[in-house]
């Protein structure tokens, strides 16, 4: 048991140090986890080491070739308070690890309005939806000092904070339940070129199902959702690689645009000098 603990802690230490120092990793820092349980142990160790509050959670997809072997089709990672930025019209700078991985992802984001009961493990989709206070548009800024993180698969993604490096929170979507029932859509541009379009609804496998996954998942981890936390429900138009100096615009039909610019991360522990 002590060997497993030291191994997960050493991997967490390596990821946290690389992020704090804005230093690229040439490869996975240790033996790659073979299962998600080990990956979430590493993530928990890293959360404990990171000197910031968890402001919310991102939800991602496990790629189809791994779904059966890992027994999951979604994954989760923390979003930290200092890496949440509010879009107010002007372009938002976000940090990118030089020689690491970076992408922008159009998302629909739920703000949680009340604490999830700490002792509740079984949830229905209606019970999960009752936790929602508001829905916003947003952009997850995915990022890791490990350039090959996505290529190495879900166990590696989970180990490094779910490949999250921030969240740009856009405007609230009024009457979100009705809008989601009708269907919402958006399109992502990088350097004024369309790189993906997509939509979401309240149909199965949409944002509400993503939230249901998360509340069940966090309950099992003993980290129930808290009032005020943000839930980034998953990439709508795809995962779009972006380089330092590039500009992105995500156009949300009827909910405005979010503009952002990738800037070189600095060794400050939060990405900026």
N, C-alpha and C positions, 0 to 999 in steps of 0.2 A: 504493500500500500504506500509506503514512504517513497518508493521509486516513482510511482505514478504521480504523487503529489508534487515531488520536486520537478518532474518532467513538465507537468502542466504549468507550474509556477515559472519555470525557466523560459518556457515559450511565451507566457504572458509578459514576463519581464522584457524579453527581446522586442516584442511588438510595441509595448508601451515606450521603451527607450527610443526606438526608431521613430515613432510618431513625435515624441517630445523633441527630439533632435532634428526632425525633418530629414532623416537619413534613410536612403533606400536600403532595402534588404535584397541580397542576391538570390536568396532562396528561402524556403520555409525554415524557420530557426529551430530545428529539431525533427523528431519523427512525426510525420503527418498523422493526425488522428484518423482512426479507421471508422469511427462512429460519431454521431452528433452529441451523444452524452459527454464524451471526452472533450469535444469542441466547446460545448457550453461551460464545462469546468474551466477551460482556459479563458473563455470570455468573462466568467465571473471573477476569476483571479485578476484579470486586466481591469475590470470595472473597479475593483477594490483598490487597485494601484493608482488609477487615474484621479487626479485632483480636481474633480468637477462633479456637479450633480447631474444625474440622469434626468433630462427634460422630456424624454419620450423614447419611442422605439420605432425602428424601421422594420418593414416586412419585405422579404425577398422571396424569390422562387428557387427551389431546388430543381436543377435541370433534369429533364425526363430520364436520361440514362441512369441517374442516381436515385430516383424516387423509390424504386422497389428495394434496393439494397439498404437504403438509409431509413426507410419507413416513414418518410415525410415528404411533402411537396412544397412546404414553405419553411422559411427560417427567419430568425429575428436578431436584431442587434441594437445596441443603445445609441441614442442621440444625446449628446451632452449640451448643457445649458449655454456654454460660451460659443458653441458652434451652431446656434440658431440665430438666423438673421431675418429681419422683417423687410419684405419688399415694399417700398414706398413710391415706386415709379421709376427712380433712377436705377442704373445697373448696380447690382450687388457684387462686390469682389468676394471670391471664395478661394481658400488655399488649396493648392495642388502640390503633392510631393514630387519633386523633380526625380525623374527616373523611376517613379512609382506608377500606380494606377489611378486614373481619374475618369469620371463620367458624370453626366447629368441625366436625371431621370424625372420626367413629369409625373406628379403624384397628386392624389387627393388625400387630404390630411384631416383626421378627426382630432378635435380638442375634447378631452375627457372632462365631463362635468362633475363627476362624483367618484369617490373611492370605490374600487371593487372590493367586496368583502374578502378579508384575508383568508377565511376558512372555506370559501366557495370554490370547489374544483370542477363541478359540472355546470355547463352553461348552454343556453340555447341562443340562437341568433337574435331573437327579440330581447333577451336579457342583456346581451352584449350591446345591442343598439341603444338600449335605454341609458347606457353610460355616456353617450355622446352629447356634448353640449352644442358644438358647432362643427361644420365642415368648411375647410379652406382649400384653395388650390396651393400647390407648392412644388418645389424642386428639391429632390434629394441630391446632394453633392456626394456621390460615392467616391471613396478614395482609400488608398492603402499605400504604405511604403513598399509593399510587395507587388511588383508589376504584373506578375503572373497569377495573382490571387484568384481570378475567375477561372482561369485555365485549370487550376489545381482542384477546383470543385468545392462543394458546399461545406465540407468539414473544415477546409481552410478559410473560407469566407466567414463562417461563424466564429472561428477562433480569433480573427482580427476585427472585432466589433461589428461583424456582419458587413464589412466593407463600407461602413459609413464614415463620412468625414464632415457631415453637416446637413442642415436643412434650411432652405429659404422658404419662409412662410409668406404666402400671398394672401389676397383678400378672402374674406368669408363668403361662402356661397349661400345666399339667402334661400329660405325654403328648401333646404338641402334634400329632405326626404322626397319631396315632389320632383325636384330636379334629377335626383338619382333614379327615381322611378321612370322618368322620361328618357334618361340616358344623357350623359355628358361627354364632351369630346375635347381633344386638344391636339396640338401639333408642336413638335420641337424643331428648332432651327439652330444650326451652328454656322457662324460666319454667313448668315443670311441664306443658307441652303437648308431645305427641309431634309431632316434625317429620320423622321418617323411621325406617324399620326396614329391615334387610337382613341378609345373611349372606355367608359365604365358605366355600370348601372347597378340596380339592386338585384339583378339576376344572380343565380348561383355562380360562385367563383369570382365575385366582384369584391369591392372594398368591405362590405359587411361580412362576407365570409372570411376575409383576411383578418378583420378585427376579432371574429369568433376564434380563429386559430390563436391569435395573440393572447386573448384573455385566458384561454385554457392553458396555453404554453407557460405564461407567466405565473399562473396559479400553481402549476406543478413545480416551478422554480422557487416559489416563495417570494415572488416579487410582484404582487398584484398591482394593477394599474391604479394611479393616483389622480385625483382631481387636478386639472391643469396640464397634465401630460399630453404630449402630441403623439399621434400614431400616423406614420407615413405608410400608406396601405399597399404600395407596390407600384412598380414602373408601368405606366399606361402606354407609352409610345415606344418603349424599348430602353436599353442601356446604351447610352451614346458616349463613346470615348471623346475626351476633350483634352487639349494640350494647353500648357501655360501660354497666356496671351490671347487665347481664343475667346470669342464672345458667343453667348447663347441667348436665344429668346424662346420662351414657351408661351404659345398663344392658347389661352383657355376660352373656348367659345362662350361669349357672354359674361366671362369673369375676368377679363383683362389679360395683360401680358406680364410675364416675369422675365426681367433682363438680368443677366449675370456675366461676370468675367472671371476667367481662371487666372489666378496670380500665383507666383512661386511661394510655397510655404516657407516659413522661417522657423528657426529653432527656438520657439517660445513656449511650446507646450500647447498652444491653441492654433498655431498655423500662421499667425501674422507677426511681423516684427514690431 
